[in-house]
Amino acid sequence: MAKPYPQESRDDVVKVARSRPDGVTLDQVAADFGIHPMTLSKWLRRAAVGDGDRPGVTTTESAELRKRVRLLEIENEVLRRVSRPGEGPKTMMYPLGSEFAAHGVPVVVSCRVLSLDPPMRLVG
């Protein structure tokens, strides 16, 4: 996979491409900056979505969705590991927290899946 361009560079190229004079094509702008024309087109589409000019999911929303999907995958894995075979998720074994920690499952996720109150953070 190619190394991504810094966001500042992308923003500058998009600004130049949007304010290009009549008769200058996106291919010419892309060639001037040494990027592929499809890359420039993709950046322009993303910028239009981010500005609200075009419907779609912004980069920030996409990152939040990926994070949420990952959290749900972890929760499903916890449920799969703690459910007894042949029984629903309501009757679960409660393994030690260290077993969850050994598999990299956050304590908050484990508590939520097991319907337990998360541990209180000590303030002091």
Contacts in CASP RR format, 6 or more apart in sequence:
PFRMAT RR
TARGET T0000
AUTHOR 0000-0000-0000
METHOD contacts of the structure
MODEL  1
MAKPYPQESRDDVVKVARSRPDGVTLDQVAADFGIHPMTLSKWLRRAAVG
DGDRPGVTTTESAELRKRVRLLEIENEVLRRVSRPGEGPKTMMYPLGSEF
AAHGVPVVVSCRVLSLDPPMRLVG
5 35 0 8 1.000
10 43 0 8 1.000
11 47 0 8 1.000
13 29 0 8 1.000
13 33 0 8 1.000
13 35 0 8 1.000
13 40 0 8 1.000
13 43 0 8 1.000
14 40 0 8 1.000
14 43 0 8 1.000
14 44 0 8 1.000
14 47 0 8 1.000
16 29 0 8 1.000
16 33 0 8 1.000
17 26 0 8 1.000
17 29 0 8 1.000
17 40 0 8 1.000
17 43 0 8 1.000
17 44 0 8 1.000
18 44 0 8 1.000
18 47 0 8 1.000
20 26 0 8 1.000
20 29 0 8 1.000
26 37 0 8 1.000
26 40 0 8 1.000
26 41 0 8 1.000
26 44 0 8 1.000
27 37 0 8 1.000
29 40 0 8 1.000
30 36 0 8 1.000
30 37 0 8 1.000
30 39 0 8 1.000
30 40 0 8 1.000
31 37 0 8 1.000
33 40 0 8 1.000
45 54 0 8 1.000
46 59 0 8 1.000
48 54 0 8 1.000
49 55 0 8 1.000
49 56 0 8 1.000
49 57 0 8 1.000
49 58 0 8 1.000
50 58 0 8 1.000
50 59 0 8 1.000
57 65 0 8 1.000
71 109 0 8 1.000
74 105 0 8 1.000
74 106 0 8 1.000
74 109 0 8 1.000
75 109 0 8 1.000
75 112 0 8 1.000
75 113 0 8 1.000
77 103 0 8 1.000
77 105 0 8 1.000
78 100 0 8 1.000
78 105 0 8 1.000
78 109 0 8 1.000
78 110 0 8 1.000
78 113 0 8 1.000
78 114 0 8 1.000
79 89 0 8 1.000
79 113 0 8 1.000
81 95 0 8 1.000
81 103 0 8 1.000
82 92 0 8 1.000
82 93 0 8 1.000
82 94 0 8 1.000
82 95 0 8 1.000
82 113 0 8 1.000
82 114 0 8 1.000
83 89 0 8 1.000
83 91 0 8 1.000
83 92 0 8 1.000
84 91 0 8 1.000
84 92 0 8 1.000
84 93 0 8 1.000
92 114 0 8 1.000
94 114 0 8 1.000
97 107 0 8 1.000
97 110 0 8 1.000
100 107 0 8 1.000
100 110 0 8 1.000
101 107 0 8 1.000
107 118 0 8 1.000
107 119 0 8 1.000
108 118 0 8 1.000
110 116 0 8 1.000
111 117 0 8 1.000
111 118 0 8 1.000
111 119 0 8 1.000
112 118 0 8 1.000
END
